[in-house]
Amino acid sequence: MATLSDAELLAQVKAGIGITDSYQDATLAIYIADAKAFIQDAGVSEAVVNSDAAVGCILRFVIDTWDYGNGSGTLSDIFRMRLIQLTRKDDSDVQAAQSSSDDDSL
C-alpha cells in the first residue's frame, strides 16, 4: 500500500466519478474528509485510510452520499464490505508496502 497525498486521493476520486475539471474540487474535498473520518471512526488506522488501499472505499462513500440533498444518501453493501476488509489491515501493511516500493526504486 502506498501513502497518498490529498491531491492524489482527490485525483483518483475524480477519475472514479468521471469528473475531469476542478469545479467540484472543494465539494469533493469535504466528502473525502467525511469519508476518511467515517472510516477512521470505524477503527481503520490513519495510515491505512491515507493509503491506496482505501481509495475504493472512499470513492464508494463519496458516490453513495453524493445525492444533491435528495435524501437517498445511504451507504451501499459494497462500501460496508470494503470497510470491514480495511479494518483488518494495519500500519505494518502500509509500512511493508512503502519499504517494498522504496526498494523497487533503487
C-alpha positions as CSV (number, residue, x, y, z in Angstrom):
1,M,0.0,0.0,0.0
2,A,1.3,3.4,-0.9
3,T,0.6,6.5,1.0
4,L,-1.4,9.1,-1.0
5,S,-1.4,12.9,-0.7
6,D,-4.7,14.7,-0.5
7,A,-4.2,15.8,-4.1
8,E,-3.5,12.3,-5.3
9,L,-6.6,11.0,-3.5
10,L,-8.7,13.8,-5.0
11,A,-7.5,12.9,-8.5
12,Q,-8.3,9.3,-8.0
13,V,-11.8,10.0,-6.7
14,K,-12.4,12.4,-9.6
15,A,-11.3,9.7,-12.0
16,G,-13.6,7.2,-10.4
17,I,-16.6,9.5,-10.7
18,G,-15.6,10.8,-14.2
19,I,-15.0,14.4,-13.2
20,T,-12.3,16.0,-15.3
21,D,-12.4,19.6,-14.3
22,S,-11.7,21.3,-11.0
23,Y,-15.1,23.0,-10.4
24,Q,-16.2,20.3,-7.8
25,D,-12.8,20.0,-6.0
26,A,-13.9,21.9,-2.9
27,T,-17.1,19.9,-2.6
28,L,-15.3,16.6,-3.2
29,A,-12.7,17.5,-0.6
30,I,-15.5,17.9,2.0
31,Y,-16.9,14.5,1.0
32,I,-13.4,12.9,1.1
33,A,-12.7,14.3,4.6
34,D,-16.1,13.0,5.8
35,A,-15.3,9.6,4.3
36,K,-11.9,9.4,5.9
37,A,-13.4,10.4,9.3
38,F,-16.1,7.8,9.0
39,I,-13.6,5.1,8.1
40,Q,-11.3,6.0,10.9
41,D,-14.2,6.1,13.4
42,A,-14.9,2.5,12.3
43,G,-11.5,1.5,13.5
44,V,-9.3,1.8,10.5
45,S,-5.9,3.4,11.2
46,E,-5.0,6.7,9.8
47,A,-2.1,5.2,7.8
48,V,-4.4,2.7,6.1
49,V,-7.0,5.5,5.5
50,N,-4.4,7.6,3.8
51,S,-3.1,4.7,1.6
52,D,-4.1,3.5,-1.8
53,A,-5.9,0.5,-0.2
54,A,-8.7,2.9,1.0
55,V,-9.3,4.6,-2.4
56,G,-12.1,2.3,-3.4
57,C,-13.8,2.6,-0.1
58,I,-13.5,6.4,0.0
59,L,-14.8,6.6,-3.6
60,R,-17.8,4.4,-2.8
61,F,-18.6,6.6,0.2
62,V,-18.5,9.7,-2.0
63,I,-20.7,8.1,-4.6
64,D,-23.1,6.7,-2.1
65,T,-23.6,10.1,-0.3
66,W,-23.4,12.4,-3.3
67,D,-27.1,12.8,-3.8
68,Y,-27.5,16.6,-4.0
69,G,-29.8,16.6,-1.0
70,N,-32.5,14.3,-2.3
71,G,-32.4,12.3,0.9
72,S,-31.4,8.9,-0.6
73,G,-27.7,9.0,0.5
74,T,-27.4,5.5,2.0
75,L,-24.2,3.5,2.2
76,S,-24.0,0.6,-0.1
77,D,-23.3,-3.0,0.7
78,I,-20.0,-2.9,-1.3
79,F,-18.9,0.1,0.9
80,R,-19.7,-1.8,4.0
81,M,-17.9,-4.9,2.9
82,R,-14.8,-2.9,1.8
83,L,-14.9,-1.1,5.2
84,I,-14.8,-4.4,7.0
85,Q,-11.9,-5.5,4.9
86,L,-10.0,-2.3,5.7
87,T,-10.4,-2.8,9.4
88,R,-8.3,-6.0,9.0
89,K,-5.3,-4.0,7.7
90,D,-2.9,-2.2,10.0
91,D,0.0,0.3,9.8
92,S,2.5,-2.5,9.2
93,D,0.8,-3.3,5.9
94,V,1.4,0.2,4.8
95,Q,5.0,0.3,6.0
96,A,5.8,-3.0,4.3
97,A,4.4,-1.8,1.0
98,Q,6.3,1.5,1.4
99,S,9.6,-0.4,2.0
100,S,9.0,-2.6,-1.0
101,S,8.3,0.3,-3.3
102,D,11.4,2.1,-1.9
103,D,13.5,-1.0,-2.7
104,D,12.0,-1.1,-6.2
105,S,13.1,2.4,-6.9
106,L,16.8,1.6,-6.3
